Amino acid sequence: MKKIVVLLIIAFSGQIASAQSDVTEFIKAGSVDASKMIQGYLKPFAYSLGDGLNNGWYYTAETHERFGFDFSMSITAVRIPESAKTFDLGKISLQNVYLDDPANSIAQTVAGAEEWGPKINILDQNATNPGDTLGSFHSPPGIDMDNVPIPMAQLSFGLLPHTDFMFRYVPNLHFNQKGDEEEDVRVGLIGIGVKNSFRDWMPVLKNLPFDAAVFAAYSHIDASTGVDFQLEDYLVNKSFSTPDGYQPDENQELDINTNTMKIGLIVSKKIAFITFFGGIGNSSSKTTVDLRGRYPVAVEIEGNQITEVKEEVDPINLSFESSRISLDAGLRMKLGFFNVFGSINKAEYTSLNAGVSLSVR
């Protein structure tokens, strides 16, 4: 069975770090049950992606002179807590499947250990005897990841007095995962932010011994990858023949879209060549995961013949939303035209950010 690519993030060089997961295993349960299990499986991915895209926008409350600019490259490491590495299938209300061993209900999330989880039996809805099954599968493994790395490149420049505009952009990139044409990956990113040093507009605040600014930023990432889930994947390790005339779908696709917004207040204090900075605000994100195409689910089996197949069309439509107070603190060291900076951030998860920039103020 082909594997679904789970996007991690885009780098300025155009390279994409991606992890793989057999998340299509859940489709064997049908769209209703699969949606519930995939929601639990992908949650840490969606939250870490949102936190990562909202990080690294600034390292000082100062703004550029008009037509001043800086170009920065940074990487955010979003820490996945241990509590987000597993989820409990026993706490999910499932209709068409049941756990083979109710005492073994802890499954890995995408960030969890690289081991298959509990055995899940698929109920035969047309069986005479309650509890008869069509087959079984195991919940998929994770990728054993403690930190999600999110690299980013950004251009900032002064256009209006005491105001900086920031841009992140990667055009749609296409590549084949491990050279597999069926898993063609497309991904693109756009981000825009603005920072205004309001202290300079207010005489009462102008003489304060630190810089202060308000900030807002928006990011959008759009990714898709081809997937391949067919009837033979549904009945693993069993010899069944498919119904006459059954036509597999060769246009299956996984789409991931994330929108993030961050607004807040930044303060900073420069002492010699070191600037200390901190920020407080709101960090929000929404990630949608859509599995598009036709996906087969065996409904009835007689002997070694699959006699009835139900096709699930666009079976998965999930949404992950987060809105949290965001706190960060860090420092910047100025070395001529270059800066080295680092910070720690707390939103949905805790993350570290570090990078370098070329700056002409």
C-alpha positions in Angstrom: 0.0 0.0 0.0 1.3 3.4 -0.9 2.0 5.9 1.9 0.6 9.3 2.5 3.1 12.1 2.7 2.5 14.3 5.8 3.9 17.8 5.1 6.3 19.2 7.7 7.2 22.6 6.1 9.0 24.4 3.3 12.5 25.7 3.4 13.8 28.7 1.4 15.8 26.5 -0.8 12.7 24.9 -2.0 13.4 21.6 -0.3 10.6 20.0 1.7 11.1 17.8 4.8 8.3 15.2 4.9 7.4 12.3 7.0 5.3 9.3 5.9 2.4 7.5 7.6 0.1 4.7 6.6 -2.8 6.9 7.6 -5.0 5.4 4.9 -5.2 2.3 7.0 -8.1 4.0 8.8 -10.1 4.2 5.6 -10.8 0.5 6.0 -13.2 1.4 8.8 -15.4 3.6 6.5 -15.5 7.4 6.4 -17.3 8.0 9.7 -15.0 5.9 11.9 -11.9 6.8 9.9 -12.5 10.5 10.4 -12.6 10.1 14.1 -9.4 8.1 14.3 -7.5 10.3 11.8 -8.5 13.3 13.8 -6.7 11.9 16.8 -3.8 10.7 14.7 -2.9 13.9 12.9 -3.7 16.4 15.8 0.0 17.1 16.8 0.9 17.6 13.2 -1.7 20.3 12.7 -0.9 22.1 16.0 2.8 22.1 15.4 2.5 23.4 11.9 0.3 26.2 13.1 2.7 27.1 15.9 5.7 26.9 13.6 4.3 29.2 10.9 3.4 31.8 13.6 7.0 31.8 14.9 10.1 33.7 13.9 8.5 36.8 12.6 10.5 39.3 14.7 13.5 39.7 16.9 13.2 43.4 17.9 10.5 46.0 18.3 12.7 48.4 16.3 11.6 49.3 12.8 13.7 50.1 9.7 14.4 53.5 8.3 12.5 54.1 5.0 13.8 51.6 2.5 15.9 49.8 5.1 15.5 46.0 5.0 16.7 42.7 6.3 16.6 39.1 5.0 16.5 36.4 7.6 16.7 32.6 7.6 15.6 30.8 10.8 14.4 27.4 12.0 11.8 26.7 14.6 11.8 23.5 16.5 8.3 22.8 17.8 8.4 20.5 20.8 5.8 17.7 20.8 4.8 16.8 24.4 4.6 13.2 25.4 0.9 13.5 25.9 0.5 14.3 22.2 2.3 11.2 21.0 -0.5 8.7 21.7 -4.3 8.8 21.7 -6.9 6.4 23.2 -9.1 4.5 20.7 -11.2 3.3 23.5 -12.5 6.8 24.2 -13.7 7.2 20.6 -17.3 6.2 19.7 -16.8 3.8 16.7 -19.7 2.3 14.8 -18.3 -0.2 12.3 -15.2 -1.5 14.0 -14.2 -2.7 17.4 -10.9 -3.3 19.3 -9.7 -6.8 19.2 -8.4 -6.3 22.8 -10.3 -3.6 24.7 -7.4 -3.5 27.2 -5.0 -2.5 24.4 -6.5 0.7 23.1 -3.5 3.2 23.1 -2.6 4.1 19.5 0.3 6.2 18.2 -0.2 9.6 16.7 1.8 10.8 13.8 4.5 12.0 16.2 4.5 8.7 18.2 6.7 5.7 18.2 7.4 3.7 15.0 5.3 0.7 16.0 1.9 -0.5 14.9 -0.9 -0.1 17.3 -4.0 -2.0 18.5 -5.7 -4.5 16.2 -9.0 -3.2 15.0 -11.7 -5.6 13.7 -14.1 -4.6 10.9 -17.7 -5.6 11.5 -19.6 -7.5 8.8 -22.8 -5.4 8.6 -24.6 -8.1 6.6 -23.7 -11.0 8.8 -26.2 -13.3 10.4 -24.2 -13.6 13.6 -23.4 -10.4 15.4 -19.7 -9.8 15.8 -18.7 -11.5 12.5 -15.9 -9.6 10.8 -14.8 -8.8 7.2 -11.2 -8.4 8.3 -8.9 -6.4 10.5 -6.1 -3.9 10.5 -3.7 -2.3 13.0 -3.6 1.4 13.7 -0.6 2.9 11.9 2.8 3.8 13.5 4.1 7.3 14.1 7.4 8.7 12.9 9.0 9.0 16.4 9.5 12.7 16.4 10.2 14.8 19.5 10.5 18.1 17.6 9.0 19.3 14.3 11.6 21.4 12.4 10.1 24.3 10.5 12.7 26.3 8.5 11.6 29.7 7.1 13.0 32.6 5.0 11.7 36.1 5.3 12.1 39.6 3.8 11.4 42.7 5.9 11.6 46.3 4.8 10.6 49.8 5.9 8.2 51.4 3.5 6.2 53.8 5.7 7.5 55.8 8.7 8.1 53.6 11.8 6.5 50.6 10.0 7.9 47.4 8.6 6.3 45.0 6.2 7.3 41.3 6.2 6.9 38.8 3.4 7.3 35.0 3.1 6.7 33.4 -0.2 7.3 30.0 -1.9 5.6 29.4 -5.3 3.9 26.1 -5.9 6.7 23.4 -6.0 6.2 19.9 -7.5 8.2 16.8 -6.8 7.7 13.1 -6.6 8.1 11.4 -3.3 10.9 8.9 -3.8 10.4 9.1 -7.5 6.9 7.7 -7.3 4.7 9.4 -9.9 1.6 8.3 -7.9 2.7 10.4 -5.0 3.4 13.7 -6.8 3.7 16.4 -4.1 2.7 20.0 -4.6 3.3 22.7 -1.9 3.3 26.5 -1.7 3.4 29.2 1.0 2.6 32.9 1.3 2.9 35.0 4.4 2.6 38.7 5.1 3.1 40.7 8.3 3.3 44.3 9.5 5.0 45.9 12.6 4.5 49.4 13.7 6.6 51.2 16.3 3.7 53.1 17.9 5.9 54.6 20.7 7.3 57.1 18.2 3.8 58.4 17.5 3.0 59.1 21.1 4.8 61.9 22.9 4.0 60.5 26.3 5.7 57.2 25.4 8.5 58.5 23.2 11.0 58.8 26.1 10.5 55.4 27.5 13.8 53.5 27.8 12.8 50.7 25.5 11.2 50.1 22.0 7.6 49.0 21.6 5.6 47.9 18.6 2.3 46.3 17.6 2.5 43.4 15.2 0.2 41.3 13.0 0.9 38.5 10.6 -0.9 36.0 8.4 0.3 32.8 6.7 -1.2 30.3 4.3 0.2 27.0 3.2 -1.3 24.7 0.6 -0.1 21.2 0.0 -1.3 18.1 -1.8 0.0 14.7 -2.6 -1.3 11.8 -4.6 -2.2 8.6 -2.7 -3.0 5.1 -3.7 -5.5 3.0 -1.7 -7.2 0.2 -3.5 -9.3 -2.8 -2.6 -6.3 -5.2 -2.3 -5.0 -2.9 0.5 -8.3 -3.3 2.4 -7.9 -7.0 2.7 -4.2 -7.5 3.6 -2.8 -11.0 3.7 -5.9 -12.6 2.3 -6.6 -14.1 -1.1 -9.8 -12.5 -2.3 -11.0 -11.8 -5.8 -12.6 -8.5 -6.6 -16.0 -8.0 -8.2 -16.2 -8.1 -12.0 -16.0 -4.7 -13.6 -14.6 -3.0 -10.5 -12.5 0.0 -11.6 -9.9 1.5 -9.1 -9.6 5.3 -8.9 -6.2 6.6 -9.9 -6.9 10.2 -8.9 -6.8 9.9 -5.1 -5.3 12.9 -3.4 -4.6 14.3 0.1 -5.0 18.0 0.5 -3.7 20.0 3.5 -4.4 23.7 4.0 -3.2 25.8 6.9 -4.1 29.4 7.8 -2.5 31.1 10.7 -2.8 34.5 12.3 -0.7 36.2 15.0 -1.3 39.6 16.6 0.3 41.2 19.6 2.7 43.5 21.3 6.5 43.5 21.1 9.0 45.2 23.4 12.8 45.3 23.2 15.8 46.8 24.8 19.1 47.3 23.2 22.3 47.1 25.4 25.5 47.5 23.4 25.3 45.0 20.6 22.7 42.8 22.3 18.9 43.4 22.0 16.6 41.6 24.4 13.0 41.2 23.2 9.7 39.8 24.2 6.2 39.5 22.9 2.6 38.7 24.0 -0.4 38.2 21.8 -2.8 35.7 20.3 -1.7 32.9 18.0 -4.4 31.1 16.1 -4.4 28.5 13.3 -6.8 26.4 11.3 -5.7 23.3 9.3 -8.0 21.3 7.1 -7.2 17.8 5.9 -9.2 16.5 2.9 -8.9 13.1 1.3 -10.3 13.3 -2.2 -11.3 10.7 -4.7 -13.1 7.3 -4.6 -12.0 4.8 -1.9 -13.2 1.2 -1.8 -14.6 -0.5 1.3 -15.6 -4.2 1.2 -19.1 -4.7 2.4 -19.8 -8.3 1.7 -17.6 -11.4 1.2 -18.7 -14.9 0.2 -16.0 -17.5 0.4 -13.0 -15.9 -1.4 -15.1 -13.5 -3.5 -15.8 -9.9 -2.6 -19.4 -9.6 -3.7 -20.2 -6.1 -2.6 -18.0 -3.0 -2.5 -19.0 0.5 -1.3 -17.1 3.4 -2.6 -16.5 6.3 -0.3 -16.2 9.6 -2.3 -14.1 12.3 -0.7 -14.3 10.5 2.6 -12.2 12.6 4.9 -12.9 16.3 5.7 -11.2 17.3 8.9 -10.6 20.7 10.6 -8.1 21.4 13.4 -8.4 24.8 15.1 -6.2 26.4 17.8 -6.3 29.8 19.5 -4.0 30.5 22.4 -2.2 33.3 24.2 1.3 33.4 22.7 4.4 34.4 24.8 7.9 34.6 23.6 11.3 36.0 24.8 14.7 36.1 23.2 17.8 38.0 22.2 19.6 39.3 19.2 23.3 39.9 18.7 24.3 42.4 16.1 27.6 41.7 14.3 28.0 44.5 11.7 25.4 44.0 9.0 24.6 40.6 10.3 22.4 39.5 13.3 22.2 36.2 15.2 19.0 35.7 17.1 17.1 33.1 19.2 13.9 32.9 21.2 11.6 30.6 23.0 7.8 30.6 22.4 4.8 29.2 24.2 1.5 28.8 22.4 -0.3 25.5 21.8 3.1 23.8 22.1 6.5 25.1 23.3 9.0 25.9 20.5 12.5 27.3 20.0 13.5 29.6 17.1 17.0 30.5 16.0 18.4 32.2 12.9 20.6 34.7 11.1 19.8 37.9 9.1 21.4 40.4 6.9 20.2 43.8 7.9 20.5 47.3 6.5 18.5 49.7 8.8 
